[in-house]
Amino acid sequence: MARNIGSRYTAHRVLGRGSAGTVWLGEGPDGPVAIKVLREDLAADADLVARFAHERHTLLGLEHPHIVGVRDLLLGDEAEGGDLALVMDLVRGPDLRSHLAACRRLPPREAVSIVAGVAGGLAVAHAAGIIHRDVKPENILLDTSGPEPVALLTDFGVAQLIEEPRRGTAGGVVGTPDYMAPEIIEGLPSRAPVDIYALATVLYELLAGFTPFGGGHSGAVLRRQVTEKAAELPGLPPALWELIQQCLAKSPASRLRASELASRLRELLPALDGLPALDLLDLEAADHRMVPEPAGAAAALPALPAEAEAEAGTPRGAVPLVRGAVPDEERVTHTRMRVPDAEELAGGAHGTARVARRPGQPRAGSARHSAALRRRRLAVTVAAAGALALVLLLVLLLALG
């Protein structure tokens, strides 16, 4: 059913819903638009409306070929019913999450081209003092109206404005765990490097089909973000992997700036021509169910990947705290945990984060991997025993001689 948004816009149908509000297909004086109407409780927050009013000029002036432009900002009394709404360019095409779900993994050139464009948009925003704070595939749209898809980053500055601590409330960790930079988790201010970290995570996901530290309860994901190193992707050109590593650095100062990342990625494009999508086994990333997001929550929390643990024989030391997790009769609690081996204690590629593997390569901690370790240890023991027996025989022969 059509509804009026302010005096100049008409909303016709819902395009999508998120934690912050609803996006409508609308019509304005200059043609079709997308209208994001924020939740009623947000529109009723006078402090939030004041922040939007303060940033109005910046949001309206943020223009780049890879940014979804904001055409108008309706602040309460300017919109019918007191709505707080952003009128944006209409992008004809899916978001990157839908595209990735259909393709599972993207060829390196396509993935790098998408991320290079978004990095260029981030560079312009950062120069204007705007931090996105919620870079993820859902907030990257693909304009398919031209000969080649063009990636555009949307919701610029909205997360920052909405998620700022309100007066009289305590600030907390807000965002999407899989893409959250370590400094946010540690309570430090969100600066431009948090967007670089999130965008590098998106690039990793486009190439691998899963994020470097995702899987399981959100608390486990946040811990990995701070303590673990991303597993290397087999078959990826070394120059590209080094670039991803640098932008996933735990220290914000070690990451590239957005303009540098965009430039470096574009330089790599010619070398990526013709390379197919990576051929990886990622049982740990398969069939992760997402728990429906409760009203007002910052992010949906993934259920524990019980199916992925079936191969391991012994589940990870985790309790299914999230709704939708499959109960495990032999679930491990904090009072009864198996002792991790040396490789798991090393963290990163041999720890609890998801690991990219070539076909035929056993997953660390799996039954096949454990059996291989036992066979190697047995072989070493037998060889050592044989060597000791040979030495004793030689000593005996010398004594008799």
N, C-alpha and C positions, 0 to 999 in steps of 0.2 A: 504494500500500500504506500503510495507516495506521501511524503511529508515535506513541509517547508522548513528549511534551515536558514534562518535569517530572512531578509527581504529579497535576496537575489538568487538563492539556490533552492533546488528541489531534489530531494533524495528519493530514488525510485525503488531500489532493492538492495538487500544486504550482500556485500561481497565477501565479508569475513568478520570474525570476531576475535578479540584478543583480551589479555588481562586488563588493558587500559581502556578499551572501548570497542566500538563497532564501526567498520568501514562500509560506506554506502556508495553505490553507483549513483551519481547525481548529475544535474544539469545546471549550468550557470550562464551568465551573459555571453561567455566566449565558447560555449560548447560543453561537452562531457567532462566531468571532473570526478575525482574520488574524494569523499567527505568522511573524515574520521571524527566521529562524535565520541568524546570521552565520557566515561562513566558519570552518572549523576552525582556520586559522592565526590568525585574530583571537581566537577563543575561547581559544586557548592562550597569548595574550599577557597576562601577569599585569598589566602596566602598564595595558593597555587595559581589562581587567576592573575594575581599581581606579578608573579614570576613570569608567566607567559606574556603579560603586557610589557614587562621590562625587556624581554628577549624578542619581542615581535619584529622589530626592524631587522635584527640579525637573521631570524628564521626566514623572513620574506626575501632577504637579499642573498640567501645562500643558493648560488646557481652553479651547476656543473653538469656536463653530459652524463655523468654517472651518479647523480643525486636526483631523487624524486623531488621536484620543486614544490614549495608551499606557495600557493597563489593568494590565500587569504587566511586570516585567523580571526575567528568569531569568539568574542569574550563575553559570555554570559548575557548581558543586556542587549548585545548586538545580534543574538540568535533567538529564534522563537523558543519559548519555554526555558530560556536561560541556559541553553546548551553551550558547552565549551567545545569548539570544533575547529579542525584544520581542514582547509580546502586545498587539495593537492592535485598535481597532474595525474591524469588517468593513464596507467601503464597497461597496455594490452598484452598480457602474457602471464605465465605462472610465476610463483616465487621459486627461489632456488631449492627449497626443501622439496617441493613437488617434483622438480626436474631431477633432483638427485635420487628421489625415491623411484622414479621411472627408469633411470639409467644405472643405479647402484653405485657405479664409479664413473668418473669422467676421464677421458684421455688427458694426459698432462698438458697439452697445448690449450685445450679448452678451459681446463681448470685455472691455469696460470693467466690466461687472457681475461677471464672473469674477475679474478682477484686483483689483477693489475689495474683494471678500470675502477674497481671499488677503492683501491688504495689511492688512486688519483683524486677521487671524490673526498676521501678522508683528509688528504693533504690540504684541500681548500677549506674544509670545515675546521681543521685544527688551526689553520692560519687565522681564522675568524674567531678562535677561542671557544669553539663548540666541540665537545667530546660526545660521541654517540653513546657509549657505555652498554650497548646491547647489539653488537654486530653478530649476526648469526644468519643461517640460510633463510629463515622465515622473513627476515628484514631486507633481503636482497631480491629484487624483482627482475625478471627477464622480459625486456621489451622485444616481442617477436614480430612487430609490425614491419620491420625492415628486412633487407636481404640476410643479415646476420643478427642473432640475438645480442642485445645490449644489456649489461647488468647495471642496475640502479639501486643505490642504497636508500632506504626509506626510514621514516621515523627519526630523522636527525634531530638530536637535542631533546626529543620528547622524553626519553627514559631519564635523562639527566634532570630535567625539570620536575618530572613527576616523583622521582625517587629521592630527591633531596630530603634530608631529615626535616620533619616538620617541627615547629616550635612546641616544646614541651614533650617531645618524644625522643626516644633513643634511636640513634642511627644503627642500622644493622647491615648484614651482607645481603645485597639485593642484586639479582641478575639471573642469568642462566648458567648453572654450574659448569657445564661442559666447555663454556667459552670464557670463563671468568679468570682474569689474571691473578697471580699469587698475591700481589700487593693489595688487591681489593679484599681478599680473604683475610689478610693480616691487618686490615683496618686502616690502611694508608689511603691518602686521597687519590681519587681517580684522575689521572692525567692522560695525555695523548697515548702513551705506550700501552694502555689497557686495550685500546682499539686495535693496535698492531698485533697484540697477543691473540685477541679474538679472531682477527682476520687470518692470521697464520693457522689457527685451529680450523677455520673454515676450509682453507686450502688443503690442509692435511686430510680433512674429512672428504673433500671432493675427490682426492686421489685414492684414499684407502677405503672409503665407504663407512668409516666410523671415526669418531674423534679420538685424539691420543690418550685422554685420561677418563673417558666416559665409561659407564657401565656400573650397575648396582645403585645403592642408596646414594643420595646427593652428598651426604657427609663423607662417604668414601671418595667420591669424585673430587670434592674440595681438598681432601687430604693429598690426593695424588697430584693435584695442580701445584701444591706447595713443595712436595717432597720427591716426586719422581721425574725421570727424564723420559721424553717421548721415544717410543720404539722406532728404530729406523725402518723405512719402507724399502724392502728389497726391490731392485730393478729401477729405482729412481735415479736420474742423473745426479752425480755428486754435487754439482754446483747448485742445483735446486734444493737438494736436501740440506746443504750447509745454510742456505738462505732461510729455510723453514726453521732450522735449529736456532739460528740467531734471533729470529723474531719470537721464538718460544722460550727465550732466555728467562730465567727466574728474576733476574735483575732488570728493572725497567730501563736503566741507562744503557744496557747492552743491546737493546733492540734498535732496529732501523727506524728512521722517521718515515712517515707515510710517503712522502715524495721520493725518498731513496728506495723504498720498497717497490713503488710503482715503476721506477726507472730500471731497477735491477731485474724485475720480472719481465719487462718488455725486452730487455737485452737477451733473455734466455729463450724467447719465443722461437726464433729460427731453428735452434738446436732441438726443439721439441716436435718439429713437424713430422708427422707420420707415426709417432710413438703411440702404441695402443694403451688402453687402460691397464693398470697394473693387474697382474694375475696373482691374487692373494687368497689365502684361506683365512677367514675371520669368524670362526665359530663363536668367539666370545662377543662378537658384535651382532650376531644374528637374532632376529625375532625379539628385540627388546621392546617389551610393552611399555607404553607411557601411561602413567596414572592421570586421569582427568584433572585438569587444573582447578583447584577450588577458587571460588570467587575472591578476587582481590589478591591472589597469590602472585608472586613475582615470576615463578617458573614452575612448570610441571616437573615432577620428580619421577625418574624411571624406576620401574620395578626391578627387583633383583633378577639377574639372568639365570634362573634355575636350569633351563634347558642347556645352556652353554656349559654348566658345571657337570653334566651327566658324564662327559668324557673323562673328567678328571678323577673320578672314583671317590675323592674326598672333597666336599665343598669348601669354599673359602671361609675364613673365620668371619662370618657375618650373620646377623640375625635379620630375617625378612621383616623390617619395620614398616615397609611401604605397602599400602593397600594394593592388592592384586598379585602380590608375590605368592609363588607356589609353595605350600608348606613342605618341609623336608623332614622325614622321620629321623634322620641322623644329623640334623642341623647342628652346626658348631656354635657355641656361645663363648662369651669371654672367659668362662670358667673351664672350658674343655676345648682346647685348640691343638691341632697337630703342629708339630715343630717344622717350620719351613726349612727347606734346604738352602745351601749357600747361594744358589742362583736366584732364588726368590728373595733372599735377604738383600741381594744386590740392588733390588728395585729396578725401575725403568723397564727395559725390554725383558727382564727376567723377574719382575715383580708382579704386582696385581693389576697393572694397566693392561689394556688389550694389546696384543702383539700381532703384527703383520707377519705372515709366514708364506713361504712358497708352497705349492702343492707337494704333498708327501712329507713335509717337515712337521714333526710332532710338536704340539703346543707345550710350552714349559709348564710343568706341574700336571700334565695329563698322564693317563695310564701308560700310553705308548712311550712318553718321554721318561717316566719313572722306570719302565722296564728297560729302556736303552741305557739309562744310568746304571742300573743294577748289573746289566751285562758287561758294561765297561769296567765297573768296579771288580766283578768276578774275574774278568780277564787279567786285570792288573794284579789281583791277589794270586791267581794261578801262576802268572809269570814270575812274581816275586818269590813264591814258594819254590818254583823250579830252579831259579837262580841260586837260592840258598842251598837247595839240595846238591846242586852241582859244585858249589864251593866246598860244602862238607865232604863230598866225595873226593875232590881233589886233595883236601887236607888229609883225609884218611889214606889215600894212595901215597902221598909224600911221607906220611908217618911210617907206613909199612915198608916203603922203599928204603 
